[in-house]
Amino acid sequence: DRLWRAYLSTYLVPKEVQTVAQLKPLMSTADQRIDELELNLRNKDPAALDSFTINELYPAIDPVSDGFSALVNIQTEVAKEVFDEAHTRYEASRNLFILTIVLVLGGAGLFAWRLVRGITLPLAQATAHCAAIAEGDLTREVVVDRHDEIGQLLESLALMSSRLRDIVAEVRDRSASINTGAHEIAAGNTDLSQRTEEQAASLEQTASSMDQMTSTVQQNAENATSCN
């Protein structure tokens, strides 16, 4: 009775409740037969005791034993269901944990790859632009599509390349102006030289004429002297 009351105070599944409801009248009948068993023992009548045990006691106790066996089977089934459910939850939790680890590691790997690629690729572009500028190629366009430190570096390279192109264009324009001035000076020098040569020729002609005049004057003087 003590164990039975302790069992009834626990949580019972619907099958147990139904089985317990069927057992209660059977247990009441079995209790009555046990009380009658005590009377038969006091009477000390072996023949009556044998007849009572076979015909009255066992038929009352066996259904109770069968009911207890059914309750044990129900408890075993419930324990198996609870174990299976716990095992299923454990496997689901384990799989979820493994999947979470895989996703975290995959996300971390992807983040690391994108981080490294986001640093190395712009730096390689910046290095290529610097090498082109060092070789004198100022035609490469520096594309700035980010706003971090690498973007600031690319923006500085783009600004430097633009300023260098402006300087080269200004030097080219000034060189062209100087070249034009030099050509003009050379042409002026050629004209001046030609004029100088012409003046020299005129002077030579004048000198020759004066020599002729001097010779004529001397001859005239000589002739005048002879006439005197």
C-alpha positions in Angstrom: 0.0 0.0 0.0 2.8 2.5 0.8 4.6 1.8 -2.5 1.3 2.0 -4.4 0.4 5.4 -2.8 3.9 6.7 -3.7 3.5 5.5 -7.2 0.1 7.2 -7.6 1.6 10.5 -6.4 3.9 10.6 -9.4 3.1 11.9 -12.9 1.0 9.3 -14.8 0.6 9.2 -18.6 -2.9 8.6 -20.0 -2.4 4.9 -20.4 -1.3 4.6 -16.8 -4.4 6.5 -15.6 -6.6 4.1 -17.6 -4.8 1.0 -16.2 -4.9 2.3 -12.6 -8.7 2.9 -13.0 -9.1 -0.7 -14.1 -6.8 -2.0 -11.3 -8.5 -0.2 -8.3 -11.7 -2.5 -8.2 -9.5 -5.5 -8.8 -7.2 -4.6 -5.9 -10.2 -4.0 -3.7 -11.5 -7.5 -4.5 -8.0 -8.9 -3.9 -7.8 -7.2 -0.5 -11.1 -8.9 0.4 -9.8 -12.3 -0.6 -6.6 -11.8 1.5 -8.8 -11.0 4.5 -10.7 -14.2 3.8 -7.3 -16.0 3.5 -6.5 -14.9 7.1 -9.8 -16.5 8.3 -9.0 -19.7 6.5 -5.6 -19.8 8.1 -7.1 -19.4 11.5 -9.5 -22.2 10.9 -6.6 -24.5 10.1 -8.6 -26.4 7.5 -6.1 -27.5 4.8 -8.8 -28.8 2.4 -10.8 -25.6 2.7 -7.6 -23.5 2.3 -6.6 -25.4 -0.8 -10.1 -24.9 -2.3 -10.1 -21.2 -1.4 -6.6 -20.5 -2.7 -7.4 -22.2 -6.1 -10.9 -21.0 -6.6 -11.0 -17.7 -4.8 -7.6 -16.2 -4.0 -5.6 -16.8 -7.3 -8.5 -15.6 -9.6 -8.6 -12.4 -7.5 -4.8 -11.8 -7.3 -3.8 -12.8 -10.9 -5.6 -9.9 -12.6 -3.9 -7.5 -10.2 -0.5 -9.0 -11.1 -1.4 -8.7 -14.8 -2.3 -5.1 -14.2 1.0 -4.4 -12.4 2.8 -6.1 -15.4 0.9 -3.8 -17.7 2.0 -0.8 -15.7 5.6 -1.9 -15.8 5.3 -2.3 -19.6 3.8 1.1 -19.9 6.6 2.6 -17.8 9.2 0.8 -20.0 7.5 2.2 -23.2 7.4 5.7 -21.7 11.0 5.4 -20.6 11.9 4.3 -24.2 9.9 7.1 -25.7 11.6 9.6 -23.4 15.0 8.2 -24.2 14.3 8.2 -27.9 13.0 11.8 -27.7 16.0 12.9 -25.6 18.3 11.1 -28.1 16.6 12.8 -31.0 17.0 16.2 -29.3 20.6 15.4 -28.5 21.3 14.5 -32.2 19.4 17.6 -33.4 21.4 19.7 -30.9 24.6 18.1 -31.9 23.9 18.5 -35.6 22.9 22.1 -35.0 26.1 22.7 -33.1 28.2 21.1 -35.8 26.4 23.1 -38.5 26.8 26.3 -36.4 30.6 25.6 -36.1 30.8 24.9 -39.9 28.9 28.1 -40.7 31.0 30.1 -38.2 34.3 28.7 -39.6 33.1 29.2 -43.2 32.0 32.7 -42.4 35.3 33.5 -40.7 37.2 32.0 -43.6 35.1 34.0 -46.1 35.6 37.1 -44.1 39.3 36.5 -43.8 39.6 35.9 -47.6 37.6 39.0 -48.4 39.7 41.0 -45.9 43.0 39.8 -47.4 41.7 40.2 -50.9 40.4 43.7 -50.1 43.8 44.7 -48.9 46.2 42.9 -51.3 44.3 43.6 -54.5 44.1 47.5 -54.1 47.7 47.5 -52.9 48.7 45.5 -56.1 46.8 48.1 -58.1 48.5 51.0 -56.3 51.9 49.3 -56.9 51.1 48.9 -60.6 50.1 52.6 -60.8 53.3 53.7 -59.1 55.4 51.5 -61.4 53.6 53.0 -64.4 54.2 56.5 -63.1 57.9 55.7 -62.5 58.2 54.6 -66.1 56.6 57.8 -67.3 53.2 56.4 -68.2 50.7 59.0 -67.0 47.8 57.8 -69.1 46.5 55.1 -66.7 43.3 56.0 -65.0 43.2 55.4 -61.2 39.7 54.2 -60.2 38.8 55.1 -56.6 35.8 53.0 -55.5 36.3 52.8 -51.7 36.5 55.2 -48.8 39.0 53.6 -46.4 42.7 54.0 -46.0 43.4 52.1 -49.3 40.9 54.4 -51.0 42.7 57.4 -49.7 46.0 56.0 -51.0 44.4 55.5 -54.5 42.9 59.0 -54.4 46.3 60.4 -53.6 47.8 58.5 -56.5 45.1 59.7 -58.8 45.7 63.3 -57.7 49.5 62.9 -58.1 49.1 61.4 -61.6 46.7 64.3 -62.6 49.2 66.9 -61.2 52.1 65.3 -63.1 50.0 65.3 -66.3 49.3 69.0 -65.8 53.1 69.7 -65.2 54.1 67.7 -68.3 51.5 69.5 -70.4 52.7 72.9 -69.0 56.4 72.0 -69.7 55.4 70.8 -73.2 53.6 74.1 -73.9 56.5 76.2 -72.6 58.9 74.1 -74.6 56.8 74.7 -77.7 56.8 78.5 -77.0 60.6 78.4 -76.5 61.1 76.4 -79.7 58.9 78.9 -81.6 60.9 81.9 -80.1 64.2 80.1 -81.0 63.0 79.6 -84.6 62.0 83.3 -84.8 65.4 84.4 -83.4 67.2 82.1 -85.9 65.1 83.6 -88.7 65.9 87.1 -87.5 69.6 86.3 -87.3 69.5 84.9 -90.8 67.8 88.0 -92.1 70.3 90.2 -90.2 73.2 88.3 -91.7 71.8 88.6 -95.1 71.3 92.4 -94.7 74.9 92.6 -93.3 76.2 90.8 -96.3 74.2 93.1 -98.6 75.6 96.2 -96.7 79.1 94.8 -97.0 78.7 94.3 -100.7 77.3 97.9 -101.0 80.3 99.2 -99.1 82.7 97.2 -101.3 81.0 98.7 -104.4 81.3 102.2 -102.8 84.9 101.6 -102.0 85.6 100.5 -105.5 83.8 103.5 -106.9 85.8 105.8 -104.6 89.0 104.1 -105.8 88.0 104.8 -109.3 87.2 108.4 -108.5 90.5 108.8 -106.7 92.3 107.4 -109.7 90.4 109.7 -112.0 91.2 112.7 -109.8 94.9 111.8 -109.8 94.9 111.4 -113.5 93.1 114.7 -113.9 95.7 116.3 -111.7 98.5 114.8 -113.6 96.9 116.0 -116.8 96.5 119.5 -115.4 100.1 119.6 -114.4 101.2 118.5 -117.8 99.2 121.3 -119.4 100.8 123.9 -117.2 
